[in-house]
Amino acid sequence: MEAVQPVAEPKAHPVVRLVRSMFRLAIERSHTRVALVGLAFLGVFGAISVRLLMMAIFGEPPSQEHRVAAAATTAIRPDIVDRNGEILATDIRTVSVFAEPKNIYDKDEAVELLTAVLPEINATELRAKLSTKKGFVWVKRELTPKQQAEVHRLGIPGIGFLPDHKRVYPNGFAAAHVLGVTNLDNVGIAGIEKYIDNQGNKALNEFGLVAKQTDLKPVQLSIDLRAQFAVRDELAKGIEHFKAKAGASMILDVQTGEVIALVSMPDFDPNNPVDALSDDRINRMNVGVYEMGSTFKAMTLAMALESGKYNVNSTFDTRGGVLNWGRSKIHEYHGTNRLITMPEVFTHSSNIGSAKMALGVGVPGHKAFLKKMGLLDRMRTELPESASPIIPPRWTEINTITIAFGHGLAVAPIQATAAVAAIANGGFLMTPTFLKTTVEDARAKATQVLRPETSEAMRFIMRLNAVEGSAKKASIPYYFVGGKTGTAEKVIGGRYVKNRLFTTFMAAAPMDKPKYLFVTIMDEPQGLPESGGYATAAWNSGVVTGKVIERVAPILGLPPQFDPPVKPFPLMVKLGAYHADKVNGP
């Protein structure tokens, strides 16, 4: 009987053999498999643990929008201080609340809760924000500590806080047009605040080079906070008393070009600048352009003296009271109907005398002089806000005639102030600065535009005007003041309107050695019974300027001169100038 042969199993497929071999419980392979599986589980659970730990400590990683927003809140700004170190603007730390719409499940409830503790938020706008697909939206910037606590207690998932900075101005309205404002991201958008960012502060923040405010040196301005308050107070009283639409006033150090005080009203509170962009809130000293009236006669007389064609004893025929030039007639306001000297042209504010001086110099010479004095170009200061002068498109002799007495050329008042300062300080033209500086640094940057002899003659004439002319309203005893009024009819609809006036007063003190120039402008002041119904500059801008000098001079350390200065204008005495003996009074 034949033996039964076993049936051979079919040969397994290579893949099947591989799978079997992987699961074969061979003792020599089990240790390796267990170790690999253990390591895999350890890696997975380790990664999960680290992730949970990171989330517990640092929270959900921010989205790109979140990162951009967080960076925007970290802008750090330097303090701004006045010339004596008093704080004008500073940062305080605060927080802002944000939302992550995708993590808020009941948006209606979130809106209801948030608007209950933050009632200033518009519910419709907030609901629209939370209904977007964005990963990050602002709910409210710059919360108070109380508001932050109330929002925190709501416990709404998807609502969080970011550290922020808020710019504050401890003195409210004081120097608002100089300081300017910042936006919600603490970026300067006007005034010195914008200047600071333009000087590199914005770049330092963007590159993360500023960690705290003490890393930045305070910006020291030329402004004296004490004088600023006083000037604003007197100007506000003057605008109310004379029923003017608006006004502005400033004090300029004629030796350094420093702006000691600048006020333009109506103004605004930079802590809440909701109306800062209103048309009537402009900085009238820097941005407004106006025909400056008879204050421009100071330029005309200085030009005539500088030209060499005239001297302080030159005379001008104003008989008849009218200058006919083509179809134009130039009239006098304070006519004398006689020959008058150069100082009398100023003290009587003679339009005819000024026109004849300018015609004697000629159109090219007139234009060249005004350009040299900085009156035909836009003046740039640290403040970003400025305006270009309005110049006749075709400058003919009739333009020279009218510009000689302050009509037909409109400039920013700060430009005219700088030019008069050069007339008073010995002939050095300086661009006004809002930063504290020294006489040495200022002179190094200045341009000499007049001879010292011309400056002395003009100081003498301005002082004479305070003794017997239109500047008597601001002639405060013992401060040896000199100055000039300016009244211009406003141009409305292309025509001059007689009862809509723009008035200016400029006064310097002391006129033997000028230190400060005081300027006041008023827009449409009204005549009062006390002025006999007159609304010209001496009766309003002049009165306000006198009150400013009287109040501010002691603050600025300008000492009263109880005894007349000794020989304040020696050249005028030597030349036998008109009434040279009258200017030595207290």
Steps between C-alpha positions, in 0.01 A plus 500: 500500500646823395570771753281808477705798407404835668356760268738792472354835596496756224785748530383824665519834326803713606277775646312247711827353623617853598181576696522160678858561588413840651245345737687178577547488876863429478657581835804645336289766319250598770729737692567713192131527410397599852774762518397657166132511595588648839712771343222586255244536778747700710562743212130552430401552861807718562407730213142522625617577854739773385225651283254504790762649730582777250133580452450516875788740544485714186151443362401442140773607256403829336391518140680727256226762553550461873874557469454814287246642743722421800793675334283803434423539869863507607599841360690677776544876488734735686368756743458853370603768751503879498816708524494465881447123501124503567317203344292592195437149366575151634400134463304293748470122484154366430334202333274445201242225463481283188285215372566184299167458314561135407526410871180679603207262467211717620570834338170659602567424865854635468370825348239536773749443781775721356272796426359473852842571656627715211190705408699733271542213250249490215323163521433479124862567414626251757262228372630562147860463622425174681320360196810518280733210432801692621719351766533829688298821542523788743208544737620815678835672533642654815283363780504635851595253777135489610383418146764229467386338826135506391577343161721239664219399737275427203717195421412494129710245305679669209532838679847609612721795589820645358733748670472846347619860542286810525634849435385754756538877518486607866439867419200453275460777244841656572719504187262263318592629153871466578482152654258353245344157561559127454263235367383187682823322404699775675634631169536876465264653243550875562724755665812411694362147545527444125841671492628253762400202285652661191828530690523121540284405797261303281787302346650425843168351611451302180842339536441420866784720624292665773409287801377768738438873506814571701701379199396823324629846586222754567443755224547847646302778338560874500151551644472647850189341652444794737502751214286265290224497762512877541487571127208263448310655786546858374420404141180320605389806696580725203309287248196500727519871580546615141257238363755370251452179299846376587846612600860397556795622699865412535822604669829467313849534646660728239853401607453126447187461286341288776121497519433561869120477470255441217122495527240476227133511592263324477730219605445140616587258777757250367376249759169491310569650155158428351477848346870555425442475124220755491569791264492754782760306703796564269827639633453855375862594563645222282228393260284810451613747233386860531564847373680650797399863451721782621739274692652450153605866508784386725631300202453796266692743720777248566527438124518873429776553757691191388488609135705813575254714301340631818605581855321567825466870412351447151163670444194401301225719360156382606313821417164444342448175687476296178756327279367443150656209315330418175139423585590431865477753782702450819350676802636585843336372817674743737569773246725796588474682165861620518863399460584233756825340612574129482418445871170682446413267212508229764334680791220636277485170309517685168400291199623767258840535670546121502398472134748772395783326683424169330473663156833669562663163563320348197314178435808273462660641814176467693455136403864422573479656846183314598650173379813566704278552804340158445158634402463353151564133584332244723655510846594159641530449875495186714120505473399304187210738444588802287362706213637671192456876464255629240702709254369707208529292181614811315686747719472853365546847649147506640579176684812657647293802609236295683742246647702791640216568744394138554244410232538265205742251660377243751745321729492280809522725808800305627686606183427865558600455865839357402560791261414762765723314747789538256427873474515526880796275587772666296411352161524123559225294334429179690246233421281474810563183697285307746804326654707649778825645366777748584596840362823353364327218312232736372750754367697224330190415293380858449535711186587868532248682283534858631779731606516577875440867414171412330396294802574787739300744287203262493516439876497875551200541268308216666567649843387843376175338384435383857564851632287700260352262242262207467698271734418699815242240608778250564753745644521346846693733735860408582537238226611734217259345249489572127269363235260532210131448432356341188140504380401326176160466339422136430456381144165324461374393159794675335419840654621689807228534763534811716327370813675159506844573642809299581712682759860451609723648765873439536696638793858443610664568835727650610569701184856596597595129515198298380446161661140404419255573222130480595245442224120493507259451209120520511250390239203733459506681837207734556496868586390581855369813673834538677676516161248738347385218277846453346618142446852578376803325646599748770161458669505119523820317404700787649310487828541121528873523422546761773329275755718206391819704543392627840421150623777297336804728526560421871452128433768506229741692717475819295591765758320836509718798415417761762760733349506573127776313312812707441542600134290215356527632142829689473503503119154658487611777737810557289290523181250733668209268425145623543410510873807300599477670838153353568590133507695501827194496726412211733 
